[in-house]
Amino acid sequence: MAPKPPRSGGMRPLPEEGGPPPRRLGEAIDAYLSASPLEGARLIAALTQQWVTIAGEEVATHCRPSAVRDGVLTLQVDHPAWSTKLAFLEKPLVEGLRKAFPDCGVRALKVHVRGGFAVD
């Protein structure tokens, strides 16, 4: 069997006639992710990185974001008392979220108690 000739880095397939123009892979991935349910996962990752700034150190020590669905941010807390405290902090937390992430769409919080987690 004869060896295959080396591929030329300059050759690319032509776009289909009448189809969308070619775009960079990163642009295609971003477009896919922004239109998929993974957008919530991307938002949670961004929120987690900024959580101490948004919620404050005391709240962030006992509470962390875990999911976003239909405009509701689910938070996990390490003790039932924090569930009660977050009910009083909901409005300022949602305002802080919207200030940090204007397009996040979060309008309410939901709290789940999950004791014993370690917050980084």
C-alpha positions in Angstrom: 0.0 0.0 0.0 1.4 3.4 -1.0 1.8 6.1 1.6 -0.7 8.9 1.5 0.6 12.3 0.2 1.0 15.0 2.9 -2.0 17.2 3.3 -1.8 20.8 2.2 -2.7 23.2 5.0 -4.1 25.6 2.5 -6.9 23.4 1.1 -10.3 23.8 2.6 -13.7 22.5 1.5 -15.8 25.1 -0.2 -19.1 26.1 1.4 -22.3 24.7 0.0 -23.9 26.9 -2.6 -26.7 29.0 -0.9 -25.6 27.8 2.6 -24.2 29.9 5.4 -20.7 31.2 5.0 -17.9 29.4 6.8 -17.0 30.7 10.3 -14.3 30.0 12.8 -14.8 26.9 15.0 -14.8 29.1 18.2 -17.7 31.2 16.8 -19.6 28.1 15.8 -19.2 26.6 19.3 -20.2 29.8 21.0 -23.3 30.0 18.8 -24.2 26.4 19.6 -23.7 26.8 23.4 -25.7 30.0 23.6 -28.6 28.3 21.9 -28.4 25.2 24.0 -29.3 24.3 27.6 -25.6 24.5 28.4 -26.1 28.2 28.6 -27.2 27.7 32.2 -24.0 25.7 33.0 -21.9 28.5 31.5 -23.8 31.0 33.6 -23.3 29.0 36.8 -19.5 28.8 36.0 -19.4 32.6 35.7 -21.5 33.1 38.8 -19.4 30.8 40.8 -16.3 32.8 39.9 -17.9 36.1 40.9 -20.0 34.7 43.8 -18.0 36.3 46.7 -18.2 39.7 45.0 -21.9 39.4 44.4 -23.1 37.8 47.6 -20.4 38.9 50.1 -17.9 36.7 51.9 -20.2 35.6 54.7 -23.0 34.5 52.4 -20.6 32.9 50.0 -19.1 30.8 52.8 -22.4 29.1 53.4 -24.1 29.3 50.1 -23.2 28.6 46.4 -25.1 28.7 43.1 -25.9 25.3 41.6 -28.4 25.8 38.7 -30.3 28.3 36.7 -33.6 27.4 35.0 -36.5 29.6 33.8 -35.1 32.7 35.5 -34.7 31.0 38.9 -31.2 30.6 40.4 -31.0 27.6 42.7 -28.6 28.0 45.6 -27.3 25.3 47.9 -26.8 26.2 51.6 -25.0 24.3 54.3 -27.5 24.8 57.1 -31.3 25.4 57.2 -30.8 28.8 59.0 -29.2 30.1 55.8 -32.4 29.2 53.9 -34.3 31.6 56.1 -31.6 34.3 55.9 -31.6 34.1 52.1 -35.3 34.7 52.0 -34.6 38.1 53.4 -31.6 38.7 51.1 -33.3 37.6 47.9 -34.0 41.1 46.5 -30.5 42.5 47.0 -28.9 39.2 45.7 -31.0 39.2 42.6 -30.1 42.9 42.0 -26.4 42.1 42.5 -26.7 39.3 40.0 -28.4 41.5 37.4 -25.8 44.2 38.0 -22.9 41.8 37.5 -24.6 39.8 34.7 -27.3 42.1 33.0 -28.4 39.4 30.5 -28.6 36.5 33.0 -32.4 36.6 33.3 -32.4 35.7 37.0 -35.5 37.1 38.7 -35.8 34.8 41.7 -33.9 32.4 44.0 -34.7 28.9 45.2 -32.7 27.4 48.1 -31.8 23.8 48.8 -30.2 22.7 52.1 -27.2 20.5 51.5 -25.1 20.3 54.7 -21.4 19.8 54.9 -20.1 21.1 51.6 -16.8 22.9 51.4 -16.8 26.2 49.6 -13.5 27.1 47.8 
